[in-house]
């Protein structure tokens, strides 16, 4: 008898997602998907960018793809954002199939949950909330775009951008992204609310949906909501201050309201959204560095966004504070966080920094570009953000493959990749302790 291949949930998750990207690549390479022929590497790059809901592009989406190609991208964004395994569970539910323990474990890993308990209910809530939010947003965007572009085109633009924004993809059917709407309150509010809601995380959305009271929310939900509000406010303040006199960004805008809208939008977008209402390449280096930090931190765990995740960042910061205070555990809101989560957060951040460093090193050799542009591009790919300093289209073949891998890594998560390669050790042997010098 042949032995069955022992594939871990982490490996199966990567395999399924890899097949999904491959299918997207083939569909985008079809002759009727594009207005002009594109290379296989460009099709792979676009499919990966859409599936990982990143938004980086080596070609102009509006000018390169036909309606079929744009719908393929929309399909990849929706499936990639909400999760392939989540859609598989939805099909199982609709067909009345029994959902076994293996399927539940896969959904648990895909949605980054701590246990398999309640994952099916979470998937149901995920689709109800997501489709409802996207539909409402499409109606509001139609109010702006139907009068401007006609009913058919206006509704289609609203449909595409609602899905792209909610899933934090950053793909736009406008060549200048959303720069032309820099001071438009409706576009700014609807699009930003979409990627903020999508970036908070499905667990938090389901928690809010069920409990409807901040006091009753879980600690995770409270950290995500407070942390998101705090980071967005701080980022907006610094962007407004740093760019106020920059003639190529905020300084070139005539009214104070336009400057405030632009500051707000650019402050919230780096948390994995990828939309921009000013030219990113014209931002001051101090603002660029701030965005790099925001992109690395990313969105919420179990969300449509990437990055190391806001809760991971918060656990590390709180861990440092607790160490300096001489405490062995992290204490927050009358709750303590165990050492396992501290180690997990450190592992995620360290693995991410290792891969990012390797990618930046290789691109520094293969690409003719400033270091800040290379670093920005890699962090944007890892955070599945999609913001660019205008460097993406000029990437070499090797550069494109490196960014494809980093986008893939950012979507599945550095820890998932590491665990898929690591061999589990079930040893109960405990060795004697010995101190080493640190610091």
C-alpha positions in Angstrom: 0.0 0.0 0.0 1.1 3.5 -0.8 1.4 5.9 2.1 -0.8 8.9 2.0 1.0 12.2 1.7 0.9 13.9 5.1 0.1 17.5 4.2 -0.3 20.0 7.0 -3.2 22.6 7.0 -0.5 25.3 6.4 0.9 23.5 3.4 -2.6 22.8 2.0 -3.6 26.4 2.4 -0.5 27.6 0.5 -1.1 24.9 -2.2 -4.8 26.0 -2.7 -3.9 29.7 -2.8 -1.0 28.9 -5.3 -3.5 27.1 -7.6 -5.9 30.0 -7.3 -3.2 32.5 -8.5 -2.2 30.1 -11.3 -5.9 30.0 -12.5 -6.0 33.8 -12.4 -2.8 34.1 -14.4 -4.2 31.8 -17.1 -7.4 33.8 -17.3 -5.6 37.1 -17.6 -3.4 35.8 -20.3 -6.3 34.9 -22.6 -6.4 37.0 -25.7 -9.9 38.5 -25.0 -8.9 39.5 -21.4 -6.6 42.3 -22.7 -6.6 45.1 -25.2 -3.0 44.2 -26.1 -0.9 41.1 -25.5 0.9 41.0 -22.1 3.7 38.7 -21.0 3.2 35.7 -18.7 5.1 37.4 -16.0 2.9 40.5 -16.2 -0.2 38.2 -16.1 1.3 36.4 -13.0 2.1 39.7 -11.3 -1.4 41.1 -11.9 -3.1 37.9 -10.8 -1.0 37.7 -7.6 -1.6 41.4 -6.9 -5.4 40.9 -7.2 -5.5 37.6 -5.3 -3.4 38.9 -2.5 -5.5 42.1 -2.6 -2.4 44.2 -3.0 -3.0 46.6 -5.9 0.5 46.9 -7.3 0.4 47.0 -11.1 3.0 46.6 -13.8 0.3 47.6 -16.4 -2.4 50.2 -16.4 -5.6 48.3 -15.4 -8.0 50.7 -17.2 -6.1 50.7 -20.5 -4.8 47.1 -20.6 -7.7 44.9 -19.7 -11.0 44.4 -21.4 -14.3 44.1 -19.5 -13.7 40.3 -19.1 -10.2 41.0 -17.8 -11.5 43.6 -15.3 -14.2 41.1 -14.1 -11.5 38.4 -13.6 -9.5 40.9 -11.5 -12.7 41.7 -9.5 -13.3 37.9 -9.0 -9.7 37.4 -7.8 -10.0 40.4 -5.4 -13.3 39.2 -3.9 -12.1 35.6 -3.5 -8.7 36.6 -2.3 -10.0 39.2 0.2 -12.7 37.0 1.8 -10.7 33.8 1.5 -10.9 30.9 -0.8 -11.6 28.5 2.0 -14.4 30.7 3.2 -16.1 30.5 -0.2 -15.6 26.7 -0.2 -17.4 26.5 3.2 -20.2 28.7 1.7 -20.6 26.3 -1.2 -20.7 23.3 1.3 -23.4 25.1 3.4 -25.5 25.9 0.3 -25.2 22.2 -0.9 -26.1 21.0 2.6 -22.8 19.1 2.9 -21.4 18.2 6.3 -18.4 20.3 7.3 -15.7 18.1 8.9 -12.9 18.9 11.3 -10.3 19.2 8.5 -12.3 21.9 6.7 -12.8 23.7 10.0 -9.0 23.7 10.7 -8.3 25.1 7.2 -10.8 27.9 7.8 -9.3 28.5 11.2 -5.8 28.9 9.6 -7.1 31.0 6.6 -9.0 33.5 9.0 -6.1 33.4 11.5 -8.4 32.3 14.4 -7.1 30.8 17.7 -9.5 27.9 17.7 -11.9 26.0 15.4 -14.8 26.8 17.6 -17.4 29.1 15.9 -15.5 29.4 12.6 -18.5 28.3 10.5 -20.7 30.9 12.2 -17.9 33.4 11.6 -17.9 32.5 7.9 -21.7 33.0 7.6 -21.4 36.4 9.3 -18.4 37.3 7.2 -20.4 36.9 3.9 -23.6 38.6 5.2 -21.6 41.7 6.5 -19.3 41.8 3.5 -21.9 41.7 0.8 -24.2 44.1 2.6 -21.4 46.6 3.1 -20.2 46.3 -0.5 -23.8 46.7 -1.8 -24.5 49.8 0.3 -21.2 51.4 -0.7 -22.0 50.7 -4.4 -25.2 52.6 -4.1 -23.5 55.6 -2.5 -20.7 55.6 -5.1 -23.3 55.4 -7.8 -24.8 58.7 -6.5 -21.5 60.3 -7.5 -20.5 58.4 -10.6 -23.8 57.7 -12.4 -24.4 61.4 -13.2 -20.8 61.8 -14.3 -20.4 58.6 -16.4 -23.9 57.5 -17.2 -26.0 54.7 -15.6 -24.2 51.6 -17.0 -20.6 52.9 -16.6 -21.3 54.6 -13.3 -22.8 51.5 -11.7 -19.9 49.4 -13.0 -17.3 51.8 -11.6 -19.1 51.8 -8.3 -19.3 48.0 -8.2 -15.6 47.6 -9.0 -14.3 50.2 -6.6 -16.7 49.0 -3.8 -15.2 45.5 -4.0 -11.7 46.7 -4.4 -11.9 49.1 -1.5 -13.6 46.8 1.0 -11.1 44.0 0.2 -8.2 46.6 0.6 -7.1 45.8 -2.9 -6.3 49.4 -4.1 -7.1 48.5 -7.8 -8.7 51.4 -9.6 -10.2 51.9 -13.1 -8.8 55.4 -13.2 -5.3 55.9 -14.4 -4.5 58.4 -11.7 -6.2 56.2 -9.0 -8.3 58.7 -7.0 -6.2 61.8 -7.4 -9.0 63.5 -9.4 -11.3 63.1 -6.4 -8.8 64.4 -3.8 -11.3 66.9 -2.3 -14.5 65.0 -3.0 -16.2 64.3 0.4 -18.4 61.4 -0.8 -15.6 59.5 -2.5 -13.2 60.1 0.4 -15.7 59.0 3.1 -17.2 56.0 1.3 -13.9 54.5 0.0 -12.0 55.1 3.2 -14.8 53.6 5.3 -14.8 50.6 3.1 -11.1 49.8 3.5 -11.2 50.7 7.2 -14.1 48.3 7.9 -12.5 45.6 5.7 -9.1 46.2 7.5 -10.5 45.9 11.1 -11.0 42.2 10.7 -14.0 39.8 10.3 -13.7 38.7 14.0 -14.2 42.3 15.1 -17.0 43.0 12.7 -18.8 39.8 13.9 -18.2 40.9 17.5 -19.7 44.3 16.9 -22.6 42.7 14.9 -23.5 40.4 17.9 -22.8 42.5 20.9 -23.5 46.1 19.7 -21.8 47.6 22.8 -18.1 48.6 23.2 -18.0 47.5 26.9 -19.1 43.9 25.9 -16.6 43.5 23.1 -13.6 41.2 23.4 -10.2 42.5 24.2 -9.1 41.9 20.6 -11.9 44.0 19.3 -11.2 46.8 21.7 -7.5 46.9 20.9 -8.3 46.9 17.1 -10.9 49.7 17.3 -8.9 52.0 19.7 -5.6 51.2 17.9 -7.0 51.9 14.5 -8.5 55.2 15.6 -5.3 56.3 17.3 -3.0 55.3 14.5 -5.2 57.0 11.9 -5.4 60.2 13.9 -1.6 60.3 14.5 -0.8 59.6 10.9 -3.2 62.3 9.7 -1.6 64.9 12.0 1.9 64.1 10.8 1.0 64.0 7.1 -0.9 67.3 7.3 2.1 68.9 9.1 4.9 67.4 6.9 3.2 68.0 3.6 1.4 71.3 4.2 3.9 73.3 2.2 4.9 70.7 -0.3 3.8 72.2 -3.7 3.5 68.8 -5.3 1.1 67.4 -2.7 -0.9 69.3 -0.1 0.7 72.6 -0.9 -0.7 72.5 -4.4 -4.3 72.2 -3.1 -6.2 75.5 -2.9 -8.5 75.0 0.1 -8.0 73.9 3.7 -10.7 71.3 3.3 -8.9 69.6 0.3 -5.7 69.5 2.4 -7.5 67.9 5.3 -9.3 65.3 3.0 -5.9 64.5 1.4 -4.2 64.1 4.8 -7.0 61.9 6.1 -7.1 59.7 3.0 -3.3 59.2 2.8 -3.2 58.5 6.6 -5.7 55.7 6.4 -4.7 54.2 3.1 -1.2 52.8 4.0 -2.9 50.4 6.5 -3.1 48.1 3.4 -5.7 49.9 1.3 -3.5 51.0 -1.6 -5.7 53.9 -2.9 -4.1 57.4 -3.1 -5.5 60.8 -3.8 -2.1 62.6 -4.2 1.0 61.6 -6.1 3.0 59.2 -3.7 6.2 59.8 -5.6 6.1 63.5 -4.7 5.8 63.0 -1.0 8.6 64.1 1.4 10.9 61.4 2.5 9.8 61.8 6.1 6.2 61.1 5.0 7.4 58.2 3.0 9.1 56.7 6.0 6.0 57.2 8.1 4.0 55.3 5.4 6.5 52.5 5.4 6.0 52.0 9.2 2.2 52.1 8.7 2.4 49.6 5.8 4.6 47.2 7.8 2.1 47.3 10.8 -0.8 46.7 8.5 -4.5 46.0 9.3 -6.3 43.6 11.6 -5.9 39.9 12.1 -8.4 37.9 10.0 -9.1 40.9 7.8 -8.7 41.6 4.1 -5.5 43.5 4.8 -1.8 42.4 5.3 1.2 43.5 7.3 2.3 42.0 10.6 -1.1 43.1 11.9 -2.0 45.9 14.4 -2.5 43.5 17.3 0.9 41.9 16.7 2.5 45.4 16.8 0.5 46.3 19.9 1.6 43.1 21.8 5.2 43.8 21.0 5.0 47.4 22.2 3.1 46.4 25.4 5.6 43.6 25.9 8.5 46.1 25.9 6.6 48.3 28.3 5.8 45.4 30.6 9.5 44.3 30.6 10.7 47.8 31.5 8.2 47.8 34.4 9.5 44.5 35.6 6.3 42.5 34.9 6.3 39.0 33.5 2.9 39.3 31.7 1.3 41.9 29.6 -1.7 43.5 31.4 -4.3 45.6 29.5 -7.9 46.4 30.4 -7.8 44.1 33.5 -6.7 41.2 31.3 -3.3 39.5 30.9 -1.8 38.2 27.6 0.2 35.0 27.9 3.8 34.5 26.8 2.7 32.4 23.8 1.2 35.4 22.1 4.4 37.5 22.8 6.6 34.8 21.2 4.1 34.4 18.3 4.2 38.2 17.7 8.0 38.2 17.8 8.2 35.3 15.5 5.8 36.9 12.9 7.8 40.2 13.0 11.2 38.6 12.9 10.4 36.3 9.9 8.8 39.2 8.1 11.9 41.4 8.6 14.2 38.6 7.4 12.2 38.1 4.1 11.9 41.9 3.6 15.6 42.4 4.1 16.5 39.6 1.7 14.1 41.1 -0.9 15.4 44.6 -0.5 19.0 43.3 -0.8 18.3 41.4 -4.1 16.3 44.3 -5.6 19.2 46.7 -4.7 21.4 44.5 -7.0 18.9 43.9 -9.8 17.1 47.3 -10.0 18.3 50.7 -10.9 16.4 52.8 -8.3 16.9 54.7 -5.1 17.0 52.7 -1.9 13.9 54.4 -0.5 11.9 53.4 -3.6 13.0 49.8 -3.3 12.2 49.6 0.4 8.8 51.3 -0.1 7.9 48.8 -2.9 8.9 45.8 -0.9 7.0 46.9 2.3 4.0 47.8 0.1 4.0 44.3 -1.3 4.5 42.6 2.0 1.7 44.7 3.6 -0.5 43.9 0.5 -1.0 47.7 0.3 -0.4 48.5 -3.4 1.0 52.1 -3.0 3.9 52.8 -5.2 6.4 55.6 -5.8 6.1 54.9 -9.6 8.7 52.1 -9.5 6.5 49.0 -10.2 6.3 49.3 -14.0 10.1 49.5 -14.4 10.8 46.3 -12.4 13.0 43.7 -14.1 11.8 40.1 -14.5 13.7 39.1 -11.4 12.3 42.2 -9.6 8.8 41.2 -10.6 9.2 37.6 -9.3 10.6 38.9 -6.0 7.7 41.2 -5.5 5.3 38.4 -6.5 6.8 36.2 -3.7 6.6 39.1 -1.2 2.9 39.7 -2.0 2.2 36.0 -1.6 4.1 36.0 1.7 2.2 39.1 2.9 -1.2 37.4 2.1 -0.6 34.0 3.6 1.4 35.4 6.5 5.1 34.8 7.4 4.2 32.4 10.2 2.1 30.3 8.0 4.9 29.9 5.5 7.4 29.1 8.2 5.2 26.5 9.9 4.5 24.9 6.5 8.3 24.3 6.1 9.0 23.4 9.7 8.9 19.8 11.0 6.8 19.5 14.2 8.8 18.3 17.3 6.9 16.4 19.9 9.8 16.0 22.4 9.1 16.1 26.1 12.8 16.4 27.0 13.5 19.5 29.1 17.1 20.6 29.4 18.6 22.5 32.4 18.5 26.3 32.2 21.6 28.4 31.6 21.8 32.2 31.2 23.4 34.0 28.3 24.4 37.7 28.1 22.0 40.0 26.1 21.8 43.7 25.5 
